[in-house]
Amino acid sequence: GVELVLYFQTMGMLFNRGRGRMTRNNKFLACFSTALLFLITIYISTEAVFGEEMWIVHAADPGGPVLYFEENASIWYQTWGTVAALMLNWLADGLMIYRCYVISNNFYVVTFPLFLFVATWALGILEVWASGSPGTNFFKGKATQIELAYFLTTVGLNIVTTSLICLRILSQAKHVERAMGRSRAHIYTNATALIIESALPYTVGGIAAAVAVGLNSDISVLMETVYMMFACISPQLLILRVLYGRVWTRETTT
């Protein structure tokens, strides 16, 4: 629901701006926002269908929901959900690396995040293979080990980019106040700006999900779902700030 509200608000602003012709930048933001909505819809839908099959349709089968889960964890539409979640992560992570580059105005700052980003691609592909193979279980064996490695890598990337963005904003706050005046600079340096620019909820959600997966907790599926929601909502909030003209740019930091 939240994502739908943010999405239609974003698209409304984009189409109102480009009544004649949309700029290339606005077209990109529209496509990016649509991709976020499309991927989170696939992920949530596959989880909902699998949950219905496990807890309602096959609840009375011999072995109950537990046996159904173990025998059908690698069903084809669950693999679709996994791929959608990975692509959603990659979009969010790519946007965060780009924002980190824009705010720092230094390519060398994002060298390590880029290395981690490439690693998440490799681990993500391995995760799809390990969890989607016939007879495998997403929460057992190699699939679990690869999933944990993927989570640790992507959450590490989130922590690095969030920390770099926060440090840059805080270190430049006084400079921006002197250049723009306190009232104008407050748009770029307040707590809301810090949280949205750094995608802090996305990072915190990732840490919680990684801990749950690492401990093999019963709430790991719930935490992963929350993490995926933040992977969608955090970039969408950032795009809205772009449209409102309240994001940090290279000009803001120079």
Backbone torsions as a table, in degrees:
resi	resn	phi	psi	omega
1	GLY	NA	-46.6	179.7
2	VAL	-61.7	-45.0	-179.6
3	GLU	-62.7	-39.5	178.6
4	LEU	-62.4	-43.0	178.4
5	VAL	-61.3	-47.6	-179.8
6	LEU	-63.7	-39.9	-178.5
7	TYR	-63.9	-49.7	-177.8
8	PHE	-68.8	-30.3	174.5
9	GLN	-65.5	-43.4	178.4
10	THR	-62.5	-49.4	-177.8
11	MET	-64.9	-36.1	177.2
12	GLY	-61.6	-43.8	178.8
13	MET	-65.8	-40.2	-179.4
14	LEU	-64.5	-45.1	-177.9
15	PHE	-73.0	-31.5	176.5
16	ASN	-69.1	-33.3	178.2
17	ARG	-70.5	-40.9	-174.6
18	GLY	-106.9	55.1	-178.0
19	ARG	-60.2	-35.5	176.7
20	GLY	-83.9	-70.9	178.7
21	ARG	-138.4	134.8	177.6
22	MET	-77.8	140.0	176.3
23	THR	-71.2	165.1	179.2
24	ARG	-60.8	-38.4	180.0
25	ASN	-65.0	-42.7	179.1
26	ASN	-66.8	-35.8	176.0
27	LYS	-63.0	-41.0	178.4
28	PHE	-62.9	-45.5	-179.9
29	LEU	-62.7	-37.3	178.1
30	ALA	-66.0	-44.3	179.4
31	CYS	-66.5	-40.8	179.8
32	PHE	-63.5	-45.5	179.7
33	SER	-63.1	-41.1	179.0
34	THR	-65.0	-39.2	178.1
35	ALA	-63.2	-41.1	177.4
36	LEU	-59.6	-47.7	-179.3
37	LEU	-64.3	-42.6	-179.3
38	PHE	-61.4	-45.9	-176.7
39	LEU	-69.6	-41.9	-179.9
40	ILE	-68.6	-30.2	176.6
41	THR	-65.6	-43.7	177.5
42	ILE	-61.4	-46.6	-177.4
43	TYR	-61.9	-51.0	-178.2
44	ILE	-64.5	-38.9	-179.0
45	SER	-64.6	-45.0	-179.9
46	THR	-65.6	-38.3	177.3
47	GLU	-65.2	-40.2	-179.4
48	ALA	-66.6	-42.7	179.8
49	VAL	-64.8	-44.1	-179.8
50	PHE	-64.8	-40.4	177.7
51	GLY	-63.1	-40.0	177.8
52	GLU	-64.4	-44.2	179.5
53	GLU	-62.4	-40.6	-174.8
54	MET	-76.1	-45.0	-171.7
55	TRP	-94.0	-18.2	-176.3
56	ILE	-119.1	-59.1	-174.0
57	VAL	-65.7	-44.6	-175.1
58	HIS	-111.4	20.1	-177.5
59	ALA	-62.7	-33.0	-176.9
60	ALA	-92.7	2.2	178.9
61	ASP	-67.2	155.7	175.3
62	PRO	-56.0	129.1	-177.1
63	GLY	92.9	-18.9	175.6
64	GLY	66.2	-163.3	-177.9
65	PRO	-58.7	-34.4	-177.5
66	VAL	-62.7	-48.0	179.9
67	LEU	-65.9	-39.7	178.3
68	TYR	-60.0	-42.7	179.9
69	PHE	-61.6	-47.6	-177.6
70	GLU	-63.2	-34.6	-176.6
71	GLU	-85.6	-18.1	-173.6
72	ASN	-125.1	12.9	-178.0
73	ALA	-61.6	-26.4	-179.0
74	SER	-100.9	19.2	179.3
75	ILE	-58.5	152.5	-168.4
76	TRP	-57.2	-40.6	-176.3
77	TYR	-74.4	-21.9	172.7
78	GLN	-68.6	-35.0	175.4
79	THR	-64.6	-39.4	173.7
80	TRP	-56.9	-45.3	179.4
81	GLY	-61.7	-39.8	178.3
82	THR	-63.9	-45.1	178.8
83	VAL	-62.0	-42.4	178.9
84	ALA	-62.1	-41.6	179.1
85	ALA	-63.9	-42.4	179.4
86	LEU	-63.7	-44.7	180.0
87	MET	-65.0	-36.1	176.7
88	LEU	-63.4	-43.8	175.4
89	ASN	-58.1	-46.4	-176.9
90	TRP	-64.8	-38.5	176.5
91	LEU	-63.8	-47.2	-179.4
92	ALA	-63.8	-44.2	-179.5
93	ASP	-65.7	-41.5	178.3
94	GLY	-61.3	-41.4	178.0
95	LEU	-64.1	-40.4	-179.8
96	MET	-65.6	-39.8	177.5
97	ILE	-63.9	-42.1	178.8
98	TYR	-63.2	-44.0	178.5
99	ARG	-63.7	-36.8	177.3
100	CYS	-62.2	-40.9	178.6
101	TYR	-65.9	-43.7	-179.0
102	VAL	-63.0	-45.2	-176.4
103	ILE	-70.9	-38.5	-179.6
104	SER	-81.1	-26.1	-177.4
105	ASN	56.5	36.6	-177.3
106	ASN	-149.8	116.6	-177.2
107	PHE	-64.4	-34.7	-176.8
108	TYR	-63.6	-26.0	179.7
109	VAL	-64.0	-32.7	-176.2
110	VAL	-97.9	9.9	-179.8
111	THR	-61.6	-49.6	-179.9
112	PHE	-66.0	-45.3	174.7
113	PRO	-57.0	-36.7	177.8
114	LEU	-64.9	-38.5	177.0
115	PHE	-61.7	-45.4	177.9
116	LEU	-64.2	-35.9	179.6
117	PHE	-62.3	-44.2	177.5
118	VAL	-63.0	-39.1	179.2
119	ALA	-63.3	-36.9	178.9
120	THR	-66.3	-32.3	176.0
121	TRP	-63.3	-48.0	-178.7
122	ALA	-62.6	-46.6	-179.4
123	LEU	-67.8	-34.5	178.3
124	GLY	-63.9	-42.6	177.6
125	ILE	-63.6	-41.5	177.1
126	LEU	-63.2	-37.6	-179.5
127	GLU	-64.6	-42.0	177.7
128	VAL	-61.8	-42.9	179.1
129	TRP	-63.8	-45.5	-175.6
130	ALA	-70.7	-36.8	-176.5
131	SER	-89.6	-19.7	-177.0
132	GLY	-97.7	-6.0	178.8
133	SER	-68.8	144.3	-178.8
134	PRO	-55.4	133.9	176.4
135	GLY	82.8	2.0	-179.2
136	THR	-91.3	162.6	179.7
137	ASN	-125.7	127.5	-177.3
138	PHE	-58.0	-24.8	-174.2
139	PHE	-110.8	19.0	178.3
140	LYS	-140.0	153.6	172.0
141	GLY	66.9	-144.9	-175.4
142	LYS	-62.3	-35.4	-178.4
143	ALA	-58.2	-42.0	179.6
144	THR	-66.3	-42.3	179.7
145	GLN	-63.3	-44.0	179.5
146	ILE	-68.0	-39.8	178.4
147	GLU	-60.4	-44.0	179.6
148	LEU	-64.0	-42.3	178.1
149	ALA	-61.7	-40.7	178.5
150	TYR	-63.8	-46.9	-179.0
151	PHE	-61.5	-44.3	-179.8
152	LEU	-62.3	-38.3	-179.8
153	THR	-70.1	-47.8	-177.7
154	THR	-69.5	-35.9	176.6
155	VAL	-69.5	-37.4	174.2
156	GLY	-59.4	-41.5	176.2
157	LEU	-62.6	-43.6	178.0
158	ASN	-59.3	-45.4	-178.5
159	ILE	-63.3	-43.4	-178.7
160	VAL	-63.5	-50.2	-177.4
161	THR	-66.9	-41.4	177.9
162	THR	-61.5	-44.6	179.9
163	SER	-63.3	-44.0	-179.9
164	LEU	-63.0	-42.1	-180.0
165	ILE	-67.0	-44.8	179.1
166	CYS	-61.2	-46.2	-179.6
167	LEU	-61.9	-41.1	-179.8
168	ARG	-65.6	-44.7	-180.0
169	ILE	-63.1	-46.1	-179.0
170	LEU	-65.4	-38.9	-178.6
171	SER	-71.2	-26.3	-178.3
172	GLN	-97.4	-1.9	-174.9
173	ALA	-58.1	-47.5	-179.2
174	LYS	-64.0	-41.1	179.2
175	HIS	-61.3	-42.6	-179.6
176	VAL	-67.4	-38.3	178.3
177	GLU	-62.4	-42.2	179.4
178	ARG	-66.2	-37.5	-176.0
179	ALA	-77.7	-36.2	-172.8
180	MET	-109.4	-18.2	-171.3
181	GLY	94.5	149.7	-172.5
182	ARG	-61.4	-44.1	-176.3
183	SER	-64.6	-42.0	179.6
184	ARG	-72.1	-40.3	-177.9
185	ALA	-67.9	-24.8	-178.7
186	HIS	-59.0	-28.9	178.3
187	ILE	-60.0	-34.9	-174.4
188	TYR	-96.4	-15.5	-171.8
189	THR	-118.8	1.1	-178.6
190	ASN	-75.4	175.7	-175.7
191	ALA	-63.5	-38.3	179.3
192	THR	-61.6	-44.0	178.5
193	ALA	-60.8	-43.1	-178.7
194	LEU	-62.9	-43.3	-177.8
195	ILE	-67.8	-44.9	-176.4
196	ILE	-75.2	-45.1	-178.8
197	GLU	-60.0	-38.1	-176.6
198	SER	-90.8	-1.6	-177.2
199	ALA	51.9	45.1	-176.6
200	LEU	-58.5	-42.8	178.5
201	PRO	-60.1	-37.0	178.3
202	TYR	-61.5	-44.1	-180.0
203	THR	-68.2	-45.2	179.6
204	VAL	-62.8	-42.1	176.9
205	GLY	-61.7	-37.6	177.8
206	GLY	-65.8	-40.8	178.0
207	ILE	-62.4	-45.2	179.6
208	ALA	-62.0	-41.8	179.8
209	ALA	-66.7	-41.3	-179.8
210	ALA	-64.0	-40.3	178.0
211	VAL	-64.3	-44.3	-179.7
212	ALA	-62.6	-42.3	178.9
213	VAL	-67.3	-42.5	-179.9
214	GLY	-62.2	-34.8	179.2
215	LEU	-88.1	-0.8	-177.0
216	ASN	54.4	42.7	-175.8
217	SER	-74.2	154.8	177.3
218	ASP	-67.5	-19.8	-178.9
219	ILE	-96.6	11.4	-177.2
220	SER	-61.0	-39.3	179.0
221	VAL	-63.7	-42.4	178.3
222	LEU	-61.4	-46.0	-177.9
223	MET	-66.5	-35.8	176.8
224	GLU	-64.7	-39.4	179.0
225	THR	-65.0	-42.2	176.9
226	VAL	-61.9	-42.4	178.8
227	TYR	-60.5	-43.2	179.2
228	MET	-64.7	-36.3	177.4
229	MET	-63.9	-42.3	177.3
230	PHE	-67.8	-31.7	177.2
231	ALA	-63.9	-23.6	177.9
232	CYS	-93.1	-45.7	-173.3
233	ILE	-72.9	-40.8	-177.5
234	SER	-59.9	-48.6	175.9
235	PRO	-62.7	-34.9	-179.6
236	GLN	-66.4	-39.0	175.9
237	LEU	-63.8	-38.9	179.0
238	LEU	-65.0	-41.0	177.8
239	ILE	-62.4	-39.9	177.3
240	LEU	-61.7	-39.9	177.5
241	ARG	-65.2	-34.5	175.5
242	VAL	-60.2	-46.1	-178.2
243	LEU	-67.5	-31.2	176.6
244	TYR	-80.6	-6.3	179.6
245	GLY	72.6	32.2	-176.5
246	ARG	-115.6	12.2	-180.0
247	VAL	-92.6	159.7	174.9
248	TRP	-73.3	137.0	175.7
249	THR	-124.7	177.7	176.7
250	ARG	-61.2	-35.4	-180.0
251	GLU	-66.6	-32.4	-179.7
252	THR	-64.8	-35.8	-173.8
253	THR	-93.6	-0.9	-179.6
254	THR	-114.8	NA	NA
